[in-house]
Amino acid sequence: MAKTFAYRRQEVVRNKPMIVEFKIRWPGLFTVAEMEAEFVRITTRPLVSKFHAQLDQHTAQLFKVLKKKGGSAGNKISRILLPIRQNETIEKRRECILKALCIYLNEDPNILFKEYLDTDDTAVQRELEQLTLGIYSVKVEGGDATTPPADVGIVIEGVEVLHDLGDVTSACALLMGVIYALNLSYPMELKAFFEVLQKYFL
């Protein structure tokens, strides 16, 4: 993958292939390890570890800023931050901060973050096929806030790009890697959110 990087970048930038075609041509790229390596090849910086470290570093300040938000957006942020009290894991804290940040920027986190139960695979698959860009998490039926998801993955143009990512924050970091690797534009309805991720966490 390192040896074919220049050829692959040329193909991505010039031809702008559909995701389904590009995945068939370069199946080796669509793993966590290779997506992280591709991000390093493009930016010379690590991806997931850098994203987590920067998010953790800004968490205390983000909490202060988010809690100052008033009105209906402030109420939504309070509801999103509520699970942190039930589940003190760092993964849940990071996830809640990202979703609340989306609302703070006057954008809808439900456009990006999709949650499903693990009881109806067929319905989930149908809905994901209609998704332009998103992060999905499949919750275990009967689980609580401390139960890790059965699956977390990334879908672009109805194609599952990555799966079994462990948690939503890692998926968010890897989505940034996919956007860089495939030279994609940020979706207009989430442009501010992705620009903050780029400028402050990467």
VOMI-345175 format. One record per residue (C-alpha): residue number from 1; residue in three letters; x, z, y. Coordinates in pm, whole numbers, plus 50000, padded with zeros to 5 digits. Each point is the difference from the previous one (the first is absolute). Last residue first. Example, Ala and Ser with C-alpha at 12.3 -4.5 7.8 and 13.67 -1.06 7.14 Angstrom:
residues 2
<zakol pos="2" code="ser" east="51367" up="50714" north="49894"/>
<zakol pos="1" code="ala" east="49863" up="50066" north="49656"/>
***
This chain:
residues 202
<zakol pos="202" code="leu" east="49394" up="51415" north="51665"/>
<zakol pos="201" code="phe" east="49780" up="50299" north="50085"/>
<zakol pos="200" code="tyr" east="49965" up="49978" north="50379"/>
<zakol pos="199" code="lys" east="50012" up="49627" north="50084"/>
<zakol pos="198" code="gln" east="49865" up="49848" north="49680"/>
<zakol pos="197" code="leu" east="49735" up="50259" north="49921"/>
<zakol pos="196" code="val" east="49890" up="49998" north="50365"/>
<zakol pos="195" code="glu" east="49975" up="49619" north="49991"/>
<zakol pos="194" code="phe" east="49795" up="50022" north="49680"/>
<zakol pos="193" code="phe" east="49747" up="50234" north="50162"/>
<zakol pos="192" code="ala" east="49977" up="49793" north="50321"/>
<zakol pos="191" code="lys" east="49933" up="49679" north="49806"/>
<zakol pos="190" code="leu" east="49726" up="50141" north="49776"/>
<zakol pos="189" code="glu" east="49703" up="49778" north="50105"/>
<zakol pos="188" code="met" east="50241" up="49712" north="50072"/>
<zakol pos="187" code="pro" east="50147" up="49998" north="49649"/>
<zakol pos="186" code="tyr" east="50381" up="50020" north="50026"/>
<zakol pos="185" code="ser" east="50163" up="49663" north="49943"/>
<zakol pos="184" code="leu" east="50164" up="49925" north="49665"/>
<zakol pos="183" code="asn" east="50364" up="49902" north="49942"/>
<zakol pos="182" code="leu" east="49967" up="50041" north="49622"/>
<zakol pos="181" code="ala" east="50288" up="50248" north="49969"/>
<zakol pos="180" code="tyr" east="49920" up="50171" north="50332"/>
<zakol pos="179" code="ile" east="49630" up="50046" north="49919"/>
<zakol pos="178" code="val" east="50089" up="50107" north="49644"/>
<zakol pos="177" code="gly" east="50242" up="50261" north="50133"/>
<zakol pos="176" code="met" east="49735" up="50131" north="50240"/>
<zakol pos="175" code="leu" east="49767" up="50022" north="49700"/>
<zakol pos="174" code="leu" east="50275" up="50195" north="49824"/>
<zakol pos="173" code="ala" east="49990" up="50266" north="50272"/>
<zakol pos="172" code="cys" east="49620" up="50022" north="49980"/>
<zakol pos="171" code="ala" east="50014" up="50017" north="49619"/>
<zakol pos="170" code="ser" east="50249" up="50288" north="50027"/>
<zakol pos="169" code="thr" east="49752" up="50173" north="50232"/>
<zakol pos="168" code="val" east="49704" up="49933" north="49767"/>
<zakol pos="167" code="asp" east="50154" up="50166" north="49695"/>
<zakol pos="166" code="gly" east="50138" up="49913" north="49657"/>
<zakol pos="165" code="leu" east="50074" up="49630" north="50042"/>
<zakol pos="164" code="asp" east="49845" up="49898" north="49668"/>
<zakol pos="163" code="his" east="49917" up="49655" north="50145"/>
<zakol pos="162" code="leu" east="50162" up="49716" north="50197"/>
<zakol pos="161" code="val" east="49881" up="49657" north="50118"/>
<zakol pos="160" code="glu" east="49645" up="50005" north="49868"/>
<zakol pos="159" code="val" east="49864" up="49669" north="50128"/>
<zakol pos="158" code="gly" east="49680" up="49978" north="50206"/>
<zakol pos="157" code="glu" east="50188" up="49857" north="50300"/>
<zakol pos="156" code="ile" east="50225" up="50308" north="49997"/>
<zakol pos="155" code="val" east="49939" up="50305" north="49780"/>
<zakol pos="154" code="ile" east="50225" up="50306" north="49983"/>
<zakol pos="153" code="gly" east="49982" up="50277" north="49742"/>
<zakol pos="152" code="val" east="49924" up="50360" north="49913"/>
<zakol pos="151" code="asp" east="49887" up="50101" north="49652"/>
<zakol pos="150" code="ala" east="49852" up="50299" north="49818"/>
<zakol pos="149" code="pro" east="50018" up="50200" north="50324"/>
<zakol pos="148" code="pro" east="50163" up="50345" north="49999"/>
<zakol pos="147" code="thr" east="49759" up="50293" north="49956"/>
<zakol pos="146" code="thr" east="50054" up="50267" north="50269"/>
<zakol pos="145" code="ala" east="49701" up="49893" north="50212"/>
<zakol pos="144" code="asp" east="49771" up="50028" north="49698"/>
<zakol pos="143" code="gly" east="49952" up="49795" north="49684"/>
<zakol pos="142" code="gly" east="49665" up="49945" north="49831"/>
<zakol pos="141" code="glu" east="50054" up="49625" north="49980"/>
<zakol pos="140" code="val" east="50368" up="49917" north="50054"/>
<zakol pos="139" code="lys" east="50050" up="49819" north="50328"/>
<zakol pos="138" code="val" east="50114" up="49638" north="50025"/>
<zakol pos="137" code="ser" east="50197" up="49934" north="50317"/>
<zakol pos="136" code="tyr" east="50000" up="49665" north="50177"/>
<zakol pos="135" code="ile" east="50225" up="49879" north="50280"/>
<zakol pos="134" code="gly" east="49875" up="49694" north="50185"/>
<zakol pos="133" code="leu" east="50035" up="49644" north="50118"/>
<zakol pos="132" code="thr" east="49755" up="49710" north="49966"/>
<zakol pos="131" code="leu" east="49767" up="50177" north="49756"/>
<zakol pos="130" code="gln" east="49738" up="49793" north="49815"/>
<zakol pos="129" code="glu" east="50185" up="50023" north="49665"/>
<zakol pos="128" code="leu" east="50019" up="50376" north="50053"/>
<zakol pos="127" code="glu" east="49619" up="50020" north="49997"/>
<zakol pos="126" code="arg" east="49968" up="49816" north="49669"/>
<zakol pos="125" code="gln" east="50274" up="50212" north="49839"/>
<zakol pos="124" code="val" east="49832" up="50323" north="50111"/>
<zakol pos="123" code="ala" east="49665" up="49886" north="49861"/>
<zakol pos="122" code="thr" east="50161" up="49915" north="49665"/>
<zakol pos="121" code="asp" east="50203" up="50321" north="49977"/>
<zakol pos="120" code="asp" east="49699" up="50229" north="50035"/>
<zakol pos="119" code="thr" east="50085" up="50360" north="49909"/>
<zakol pos="118" code="asp" east="50339" up="50044" north="50166"/>
<zakol pos="117" code="leu" east="49846" up="50091" north="50334"/>
<zakol pos="116" code="tyr" east="50090" up="49795" north="50307"/>
<zakol pos="115" code="glu" east="50171" up="50049" north="50336"/>
<zakol pos="114" code="lys" east="50101" up="49724" north="50242"/>
<zakol pos="113" code="phe" east="50247" up="50052" north="50286"/>
<zakol pos="112" code="leu" east="50052" up="49705" north="50235"/>
<zakol pos="111" code="ile" east="49660" up="49923" north="50154"/>
<zakol pos="110" code="asn" east="49891" up="50359" north="49937"/>
<zakol pos="109" code="pro" east="50275" up="50116" north="50239"/>
<zakol pos="108" code="asp" east="49799" up="49861" north="50296"/>
<zakol pos="107" code="glu" east="50194" up="49956" north="50323"/>
<zakol pos="106" code="asn" east="49974" up="50192" north="50326"/>
<zakol pos="105" code="leu" east="50372" up="50096" north="49996"/>
<zakol pos="104" code="tyr" east="49901" up="50362" north="49926"/>
<zakol pos="103" code="ile" east="49793" up="49866" north="49710"/>
<zakol pos="102" code="cys" east="50309" up="49841" north="49839"/>
<zakol pos="101" code="leu" east="50200" up="50315" north="50066"/>
<zakol pos="100" code="ala" east="49739" up="50198" north="49808"/>
<zakol pos="99" code="lys" east="50048" up="49773" north="49697"/>
<zakol pos="98" code="leu" east="50380" up="50033" north="50019"/>
<zakol pos="97" code="ile" east="49987" up="50380" north="50045"/>
<zakol pos="96" code="cys" east="49761" up="50037" north="49706"/>
<zakol pos="95" code="glu" east="50232" up="49804" north="49770"/>
<zakol pos="94" code="arg" east="50308" up="50199" north="50104"/>
<zakol pos="93" code="arg" east="49825" up="50331" north="49939"/>
<zakol pos="92" code="lys" east="49869" up="49883" north="49661"/>
<zakol pos="91" code="glu" east="50348" up="49896" north="49885"/>
<zakol pos="90" code="ile" east="50158" up="50324" north="50132"/>
<zakol pos="89" code="thr" east="49776" up="50204" north="49778"/>
<zakol pos="88" code="glu" east="49803" up="50275" north="50175"/>
<zakol pos="87" code="asn" east="49665" up="49902" north="49853"/>
<zakol pos="86" code="gln" east="49683" up="50173" north="50116"/>
<zakol pos="85" code="arg" east="50120" up="50058" north="50358"/>
<zakol pos="84" code="ile" east="50144" up="49646" north="50019"/>
<zakol pos="83" code="pro" east="49658" up="49870" north="49891"/>
<zakol pos="82" code="leu" east="49864" up="50074" north="50354"/>
<zakol pos="81" code="leu" east="50230" up="49757" north="50187"/>
<zakol pos="80" code="ile" east="49753" up="49711" north="49956"/>
<zakol pos="79" code="arg" east="49709" up="50211" north="50121"/>
<zakol pos="78" code="ser" east="50192" up="50115" north="50308"/>
<zakol pos="77" code="ile" east="50100" up="49639" north="50076"/>
<zakol pos="76" code="lys" east="49637" up="49888" north="49980"/>
<zakol pos="75" code="asn" east="49897" up="50276" north="50243"/>
<zakol pos="74" code="gly" east="50278" up="49903" north="50241"/>
<zakol pos="73" code="ala" east="49890" up="49636" north="49986"/>
<zakol pos="72" code="ser" east="49644" up="50110" north="50081"/>
<zakol pos="71" code="gly" east="50116" up="50173" north="50316"/>
<zakol pos="70" code="gly" east="50341" up="50162" north="50047"/>
<zakol pos="69" code="lys" east="50358" up="49934" north="49891"/>
<zakol pos="68" code="lys" east="50217" up="50307" north="50054"/>
<zakol pos="67" code="lys" east="50023" up="50066" north="49626"/>
<zakol pos="66" code="leu" east="50169" up="49663" north="49945"/>
<zakol pos="65" code="val" east="50277" up="50068" north="50253"/>
<zakol pos="64" code="lys" east="50090" up="50342" north="49860"/>
<zakol pos="63" code="phe" east="49990" up="49877" north="49640"/>
<zakol pos="62" code="leu" east="50215" up="49698" north="50096"/>
<zakol pos="61" code="gln" east="50265" up="50232" north="50143"/>
<zakol pos="60" code="ala" east="50018" up="50202" north="49677"/>
<zakol pos="59" code="thr" east="50001" up="49684" north="49785"/>
<zakol pos="58" code="his" east="50273" up="49808" north="50187"/>
<zakol pos="57" code="gln" east="50290" up="50096" north="49770"/>
<zakol pos="56" code="asp" east="49781" up="49969" north="49693"/>
<zakol pos="55" code="leu" east="49902" up="49645" north="50100"/>
<zakol pos="54" code="gln" east="50364" up="49910" north="50067"/>
<zakol pos="53" code="ala" east="50115" up="50134" north="49663"/>
<zakol pos="52" code="his" east="49715" up="49836" north="49808"/>
<zakol pos="51" code="phe" east="50059" up="49658" north="50160"/>
<zakol pos="50" code="lys" east="50379" up="50020" north="49953"/>
<zakol pos="49" code="ser" east="49961" up="50092" north="49631"/>
<zakol pos="48" code="val" east="49744" up="49722" north="49947"/>
<zakol pos="47" code="leu" east="50194" up="49718" north="50171"/>
<zakol pos="46" code="pro" east="50379" up="50019" north="50020"/>
<zakol pos="45" code="arg" east="50157" up="49807" north="50290"/>
<zakol pos="44" code="thr" east="50207" up="49677" north="50008"/>
<zakol pos="43" code="thr" east="49692" up="49827" north="50154"/>
<zakol pos="42" code="ile" east="49944" up="49690" north="49785"/>
<zakol pos="41" code="arg" east="50219" up="50082" north="49699"/>
<zakol pos="40" code="val" east="49888" up="50365" north="50016"/>
<zakol pos="39" code="phe" east="49635" up="49887" north="49996"/>
<zakol pos="38" code="glu" east="50077" up="49777" north="49700"/>
<zakol pos="37" code="ala" east="50154" up="50296" north="49816"/>
<zakol pos="36" code="glu" east="49686" up="50209" north="50062"/>
<zakol pos="35" code="met" east="49784" up="49716" north="49870"/>
<zakol pos="34" code="glu" east="50236" up="49962" north="49704"/>
<zakol pos="33" code="ala" east="49975" up="50366" north="49899"/>
<zakol pos="32" code="val" east="49622" up="50021" north="50048"/>
<zakol pos="31" code="thr" east="49935" up="49686" north="49797"/>
<zakol pos="30" code="phe" east="49862" up="49670" north="50123"/>
<zakol pos="29" code="leu" east="50327" up="49819" north="50068"/>
<zakol pos="28" code="gly" east="50056" up="49912" north="49634"/>
<zakol pos="27" code="pro" east="49679" up="49794" north="49992"/>
<zakol pos="26" code="trp" east="50148" up="49744" north="50245"/>
<zakol pos="25" code="arg" east="49820" up="49668" north="49939"/>
<zakol pos="24" code="ile" east="49678" up="50151" north="49863"/>
<zakol pos="23" code="lys" east="49997" up="50263" north="50276"/>
<zakol pos="22" code="phe" east="50054" up="49729" north="50262"/>
<zakol pos="21" code="glu" east="49703" up="49800" north="49876"/>
<zakol pos="20" code="val" east="49763" up="50301" north="50002"/>
<zakol pos="19" code="ile" east="50130" up="50109" north="50340"/>
<zakol pos="18" code="met" east="49931" up="49663" north="50162"/>
<zakol pos="17" code="pro" east="50315" up="49829" north="50125"/>
<zakol pos="16" code="lys" east="50118" up="50012" north="50364"/>
<zakol pos="15" code="asn" east="50208" up="49682" north="49956"/>
<zakol pos="14" code="arg" east="50271" up="50051" north="50260"/>
<zakol pos="13" code="val" east="50037" up="50378" north="50020"/>
<zakol pos="12" code="val" east="49931" up="50083" north="49633"/>
<zakol pos="11" code="glu" east="50197" up="49706" north="49855"/>
<zakol pos="10" code="gln" east="50299" up="50065" north="50225"/>
<zakol pos="9" code="arg" east="49991" up="50366" north="49910"/>
<zakol pos="8" code="arg" east="49998" up="49914" north="49629"/>
<zakol pos="7" code="tyr" east="50299" up="49767" north="50031"/>
<zakol pos="6" code="ala" east="50196" up="50263" north="50193"/>
<zakol pos="5" code="phe" east="49912" up="50274" north="49747"/>
<zakol pos="4" code="thr" east="50088" up="49800" north="49685"/>
<zakol pos="3" code="lys" east="50326" up="50187" north="49933"/>
<zakol pos="2" code="ala" east="49846" up="50340" north="50072"/>
<zakol pos="1" code="met" east="49709" up="49931" north="49765"/>
***
